[in-house]
Amino acid sequence: EKYSREQEIKNTKKMREILEDLPGFCRQYFRGIEESTGARTRLAYAYDLRVFFEFIQRENPSLKSTSIRDFPISILERIGREDIEEYLDFLTYYEKDGQVFTNDARGKARKLSAVRSLFKYFYTSEILTKDVTALVPLPKLHEKPIVRLDSDEVAKMLMKADSGAELTSSQQRFHDKTRLRDMAILTLLLGTGIRVSECVGLDLDDLDFREKGMLVHRKGGSESIVYFGDEVEAALKDYLEQRKQILPKEGHEKALFLSLQNRRITVRAVENLVKKYAGLATSLKKITPHKLRSTYGISLYRETGDIYLVADVLGHKDVNTTRKHYAAIDEDRRKNARNIVRLRNNKPDSAHEPDLSKTEQESSETASPESEPL
């Protein structure tokens, strides 16, 4: 199976497990949104709805003896605006099975979005007579600054990854085995802006060096061809020479990037290697694979000024998503424009008059009255 298909099956299995903890009517809801959402989105919604219904059961004495699975859909009609507001307050801090959970505004907004989606589905299906969640605004989110590597930090990170300089003694033991792989992964992420999940999902036959392109399985299940430049091509070819000497574990023969256990590398492993090498390049920025994606997106936008091209290359279905993330660049460009146009030459002199060149002075002296400025 393709990696993307394997992940879909894995998420489907998890989904079925969580559905056992949700009211029966949620099955209809998830079937109803299947065509418009990805498997990972539905799984995230299921986790969040489980928290919501556990809260409803906890806060209503009449429901404590009723299994959440047996909640009737009429219970949604009984939920009011105040209940939703109390739920958001509850999410700030709560305990479950001995663990403490906290949510900031972003976490609350995500969980409320899941509840909103549920109510909206049954309201538009004319099963509910009202959608109380529409009365509760999403928590206000503060814009996060775009964290990225500058060109010097990118060069430094790649240099450290290539040389292994400043790695710990335990990290040095594996560097010779992973150097070409790590360089290929870092160069690919920085040179194409693909997501970390898209990177680990690449198979050998997804690469086409004649066209300098690769088939990427996008978030949401779509596919697209992403093209790469000379630096990415060189790093991939260097790694593939080493990859030919590795005997993958059964079931991982097609995987492009392999772990030291000769299995398809995981998202967590790529996150760790990015953190390791980025930490050698900058101690002030928390760099993740997604920040490398931002680094590429910003660089591409700065070079082209074409937000639609950036959206297409990054695989954003809605250009407004791209614009939201990279709007700060437009602000930088507007700021830089403030001193580009000069209204007059501001060389200081006692009379505060323009410093005319000799040619301009001669022209002024010989100008006819009709040509003098008003």
NUBALUM-545959 format. One record per residue: y, z, x of N, C-alpha, C in turn. Coordinates in pm, whole numbers, plus 50000, padded with zeros to 5 digits. Layout:
N
YZXYZXYZX;...
//
This chain:
374
498815000050084500005000050000501255000050088;502314993950038503604994950104504065009550098;504855013250198505365026950204506135030350077;506975021050030507765023649910506865026249790;505765018849782504815020649672504105034149685;503765037949808503115050849831504035062349787;505325060949820506275071349782506445072149631;506415060549566506515060249420505335067249355;504135064849409502935071449356503015086549379;503485090349499503625104549532504605111349438;505735104849412506735110549322506235111149178;505445101349140504875101249004503925112948985;503125115849087502195127349079502965140349067;504035141649146504855153849138505485155049000;505925143548949506565143248818505615148448710;504385144148716503405148448616503165163448624;503205168948744503025183348761504175191048696;505395186348720506565193348667506645191948515;506225180548462506245178548317505405189048245;504415194648314503585205148254504395217848229;505535219148299506385230948283507585228448193;507685216448137508845212748055508445211247909;509415212247818509095209947675508485196047654;507625194847555506935182247529507875170647505;509035173147443509945162147411510555155847536;510455162647650510985156947775510205144547818;508955143747776508165131847812508805119347751;509235120447626509905109047561511195105547637;511935115747678513185113447750512945105847880;511975110347959511725103748088511175089548071;510405087347965509975073547937511185064947901;512125070947829513295063447783514235059347894;514305067248002515235063948111514535057248229;513255054148213512485048648324513055035448377;513505026848286513985013748328515335014348399;516085024748375517445025548430517585035148547;516485041648586516535051348697515365049248791;515535053948914514465053549011513575065749001;512405064949063511435075949055512005088749116;512755087449225513315099349290514385105849202;515155097849133516175103449043515515111048929;514485105148870513795111848760513145124848807;512605124648927511985136748981513035147749001;514195143949053515285153749072515735159348937;515845150748837516205155148702515165165048648;513905162248673512845171048623512945184948685;513175185648815513355198648881514535206148818;515645199048799516845205448748516685209748601;515985201848523515765205548382514835217748372;513925218848467513055230748466513895243448485;514865242848576515755254348596516535257348468;516995246748401517775248448278516965255348168;515755250548145514955256348036514455270248071;514245273248198513905286948239515085296348210;516315291348230517505299348198517585301648047;517375291147968517435292347821516415302747773;515215302247828514185311847787514575326047828;515115327547948515465340747999516585347347918;517535339247874518725344647808518575346147657;517475341447601517265342347456516015350647427;516185363147383515045371947356514035365847260;514505357947164513595352147065512665341747127;512985337047248512175326647310511265331947421;511385344647454510655349947569509145349547549;508725350147427507275349647401506785335347375;507705325847380507335311747356507255304347490;506185297247510506055289147632507095277947629;507685275247744508675264447753508075251247705;506805249147731506135236747689506155235147537;506265246447467506205245947320507575246047256;508635245247337509975244847278510105232447189;510585234147065510805222446979512125215747017;512275203246983513515196147017514705201946942;514445208946833515535214946755516275225646835;515655230246943516315240347025517595234947088;517625221747110518815215647168519995216547074;519735216346944520805217546845521395231646845;520615241446886521065255346884521885259047006;521875250447106522615253247230524075249447212;524965258847244526405256347227527115254747361;528385251947352529195250147471529165262447561;529225274147498529235286447577527945288147655;526825283747597525535284647667525575276147796;526165264247786526245255447903527145261648008;528255267547966529165273948061528505285848129;527725293548052526995304948110525935299948209;525335288648178524335282848269524975279248403;526145273248400526845269748524527175282248605;527555293048535527825305648604526545311248664;525455310248591524145314948640523735307748768;524035294948777523635286948892524305291349022;525415298449011526105303049131525165311149219;524355319749153523415328249227522305332549132;521075329949169519955334949089518715336549178;517785344349130516555346949204515355342049125;514365336849198513135332249135511995333749234;510935340249190509745342249273510095347949410;511025357549409511395364049535512345356349622;512755344449579513695336249656515065336449591;516085335549676517465335149629517955320749632;518575316349523519105302749515520605303649486;521385295249553522815294449528523215279749511;524295277649440524795264049418526305263949430;526825254649506528265252649509528635242949397;529885238649393530335229749285529515216949281;529145211649399528375199249402526975201249344;526345212549378525015215349324525055217549173;526095224349126526245226548982526465213348908;527275204648968527555191748905526285183448892;525445183848995524195176248990523265181548881;523155194648872522265200648771522805198348630;524125199048615524705196448484524515181748445;524545172848542524325158648514522945156148453;521945163548501520595162148446520565166548300;521215177748270521255182748132522045173248043;523155168148095523945158448019523135146047984;522365141348081521555129348058520545131547947;519935143447946518945146747843519605146747705;520715153847689521405154647560521905140847516;522465133447610522995120247575521895111047524;520715111747587519615103047545519225105947400;519045118647365518615121947230519745120247128;520995121647174522115119347083522255104447050;522195095947151522295081547127521055076047056;519945083447067518735079546993518765084546849;519865091246813520095096546678519085107246640;518595114346741517705125646716518515138446711;519565139446793520495150546788521745146346711;522355155846641523575152746566524835155046648;524685161246765525835163746852525385164146997;526325161647086526075162647231527045172947286;526625185547288527505196447327527875195647475;527035189447556527315188847700528545180447731;528895171347638530085162947660531365171247653;531265183247598532435191947587532685200147714;531705200147803531815208147925532075198948043;533245199948107533545191148220532695194548342;532445184448423531745186748548532625195148640;532035203948720532825211648815533655202548905;534845206848936535735198849020535195198349162;535045186349213534515184649348535655181349443;535665188049555536655185049657536105174049747;536945164349776536515153149858536125157849998;534955153850041534525157250176535065147050275;535525151650390535965141850490534775133750538;535005121250571533935112750622533655116550767;532475121650791532085125350927531345113550989;531795109451104531155098151172531335099851322;530655091751397530805091451541531845080951579;532705084151675533595073751725532855065551830;533475055051879532775045751968532315052552096;533115061752150532715068752272531505077652247;531475084052130530345092952098529075084952074;529205073252014528035064551995527455060552130;528325056252221527875052052354527225063652428;527825075452416527275087252484525925091052428;525775090652296524505094252235523395084752279;523675071852278522665062152320522325063752469;523325066952549523075069052692522165081152713;522425091952640521595103952653520175101252605;520055093852495518725090652442517945081952540;518645073152608517995063952703517585071152830;518465079752881518195086353010517405099252995;517555105852880516905118852863517655129952930;518845127052982519645137153050520025148352953;519955160653004520345172752931519355176952824;518215170352815517185174952723516525187452782;515975195852696515265207652744513975203452813;513395212452888512165209152962511045205152868;510955211752752509905208152656510175194452595;511445191152571511795177952518511555167052621;511785170352748511585160552855510125156152865;509195165152828507775161852839507385150052753;508075148352640507725137652547508675125752556;509735127052636510765116752637510235103152682;509395103052783508865090252833508065082952725;507395090652640506575084552535507415079652417;508525086452393509295083252272510615076052300;510955073952426512275068552460512535055152392;511635045752405511855032452347511875032852195;511015041152138511015042551992512325048651943;512745059352008513975066151967515185057051983;515235049552092516335040252114516355029452005;515175024851967515095014451863515565019951729;515165032251697515565038351569517065040751566;517615046651671519045049451674519875036651670;519455026751747520185014051750520115007051615;518965008051551518785001751419519665008451315;519695021751312520525028951215521995026251238;522415026351365523825024251397524255009651382;523295000651398523624986451398523434979251266;522844986151167522634979751036523074988550919;523155001750939523565010550831522495013150727;521235010150757520195012550657519955027450643;519395031450529519095045450503517895049750585;517785062950607516665067950686515335065050615;515305065850482514075062850409513695048150423;514715039550430514465025250448513955022550588;514445030250684514015028550823512545032350841;512155044050792510765048450811509815039850729;510315033250625509455024950541509215011050595;509855007350707509694993850762508274991650814;507734980050783506454975750837506674964950943;505664962751023505764952651128506084938851071;505464935550958505684922250903506984921150822;507794931850821509114931050758510154924950852;509814923750980510754918651079510614903551096;511734896851108511754882351133512784879851244;512294878351368513204876851480513814862751486;513184853351421513764839951419515074840051340;515074847051228516284848151147517114860451181;516564868951268517194881751302517484889651174;516444891051094516574898250968515344906750941;515454915650846514314924050807514354926450657;513184927450599513054930050456513104945150434;514114949650363514324963950341514044967350196;513284977850175512974982550040514014993150005;514924989149917516094997349888515765008849794;516695018249792516645029249697516685023349556;515785027949470515725022649334514685011949316;514045007549427512944998249416513254983749446;514534980349464514874966449494514614963249641;514634950549674514444946049811515614937049851;515964937349979516994928350029516764925650176;517314914750224517214911350365518464916450436;518264924150541519354929450622519254922750760;520374917450805520394910450933520864919851043;520354917451163520704926151276521194917751394;521974924151480522584917351594521734917851718;522304913151829521574911851954521114925352009;521954935551999521584948652054520394954551980;520404953151848519284958151769518024950151802;518154936951814517014928551847516394932651980;517224934952081516714938752213515994952152208;516564961852137515944975152128514604974452054;514544966451948513294965051872512214958251956;512584947752027511594940652110511074949352223;511934957352283511474966552388510454976352332;510734981752213509814991352152508514984552111;508584972452059507384965552011506404962652123;506894960752244506004959052358505164971652379;505784983052363505054995752373504184997852250;504674993952134503954995852008502614988552010;502534977352081501294969652089500174977452158;500554987052241499564994752318499065007052242;499655009552125499305021552049498285018051940;497275026451927496265024651822496615033851706;497155028451596497595036951484496395043251413;496665054451348495645060651264495375051751143;494195053251088493825045150972494825047150858;495245036050801496225036550693497655035250741;497855035250872499205034350928499355022151019;498435012751007498435001251096499694992551082;500244991750961501374982950938502714989250973;502755002450987504025009551008504695004951136;506005002651128506754998751248506925010551342;507445021451291507705033051377506625043651358;506035047651470504945057251466505355070451531;504745081151484504965094251543504045095851664;504145107051731503255109751845501815111551800;501635113751670500265114751614499765101051568;500535090651601500195076751567500105074351417;500925081751343501085079551200502505074551175;502735069151056504095064851023505045076651041;506135074451109507095085151132507695089551000;508045102350990508575107850865510095108450868;510665110050749512125111550738512575123750817;511835134650806512205147050876512205144951028;511245137451079511185134951224512405127051271;512825117051191514005109251228515255117951220;515335126451119516465135651108516555144551232;515405149251278515395158051395515795150851523;515335138351540515695131351664517175127551664;517735124251547519175121551539519965134051573;519545145351517520215157951545520145161351694;518995158851755518805162051897519755154051986;519785141051967520605132652056522095133352020;522415134651892523815135651854524415148651906;523605159151913524085171851965524485171152111;523915161552183524295159652323525585151652336;525945144552229527155136152232528365143352176;528145152252079529255159652019528745173051969;529485183551999529085196951955529855201251830;530845193451791531705197251680531295190851547;530535180051552530175172951431528685174751401;528405177151273527015178151230526575164051189;525805157751276525425143851255524015142751199;523875135251091522585132351028522405117151025;521225112350990521065097850976522075091650880;522455099150776523425093650681524805092250745;525115101150840526385100050911526385087751001;525225083751052525145071251129525385059451037;524935060450915525185050150813526695049250785;527335060850776528795061050756529515055050875;529005058050994529605052551116529585037351111;528455031751071528345017151061529255011750951;529225018150834530025013350721531505013150753;531995023650817533415024250852533765013750956;532905012151055533165002151159533194988051100;532264985251009532224972050947533464969650862;533894979950790535084978450704536354976850787;536424984250897537594982950984537684968851042;536544963151077536534949951140536784938751040;536294940250917536364929250820537394931450710;537634944050674538534946950562537974942250428;536674939050425536044933650305535124944150243;535614951250142534834961950081533604956650009;533664944349959532514938449890531394935149989;531754930650107530764928050211530084941050253;530874951650272530324964550311529364969750204;529754968450077528894972849967527574965249967;527644952149990526454943749989525514947350104;526084948950224525264951850341524624965650330;525374975350278524844988950266523904990650147;523874980750058522954981449945523484989749830;524824990949817525414997849703525444988449583;524904992949472524894984649352526284983649290;527094993849310528444994149252529434995149367;530354985549375531324985549485532234997849478;532365003849360533185015849348532585027549427;531265027549441530625037649525531095036149669;531135023649716531605020949851533065024549866;533845020549767535285023149773535565038149777;534785045849702534985060249699534735066449835;533705061549905533345067250035534305062950146;534835050950135535615045650246537085043450211;537525049450098538925047850059539875053850161;539405064050234540265070550334540695060750442;539905050550466540255040650567541475032850521;541535029650392542695022750339543955031050359;543785044250343544935053050364545385052450510;544425052150603544765050950746545515038050772;545055027350711545685014350734547095014150677;547275020750564548625021350506549555029550595;549025040350652549845048450742550235040650867;549275033050920549545025251040550575014251013;550675010150888551584999150854553045003650851;553255016750849554625021450827555575017550940;555065015951063555945012851176555784998451226;555014990451155554794976751200556054968351180;556684969651065557874961751034559114969351079;559874963351173561114969351224562304963251152;563154971651100564334966751030565464963351127;565524970551236566494967151340566064973651470;566604968651579566274973951710567014987051730;566264997751752566895010951755567165016251896;567505007251990567865011952123569165019852113;569205032052164570395040352147571585035352228;572745035152169573995033252243575085041052171;576245041852235577305050352181577825045252048;577795032252028578355026651905577325024751796;576045027451828574945025551733574915011451679;575215001451764575194987551721574014980451783;573584969251725572464961851780572734957551923;571684958052005571784953652144571494938752149;572514930552135572334916152130572034910652267;571134900952272570874894152399572044885052431;572084880052556573174871352599573264859152509;572114853652475572084841752390572684844752254;572294856852199572804860552069574314862852074;574804868952187576234871352201577004858252205;576484848652284577144835752293577174828852157;576074830252085576004824151953577024830351859;577194843651872578144850551786579574846151817;579864844451948581224840951987581604826851945;580654817651940580954803651908580704800251763;580264810051686579914807151547581174803951468;581054794551376582174790951289582374801751184;583574802951128583814813151025582844811950908;582464799150875581594797350759580194803250784;579854804050914578504808750943578424823750965;579544830450962579514844750984578884851950866;578144862350893577504869750784578524877150699;578254878450572579164885450481579094900450504;
//
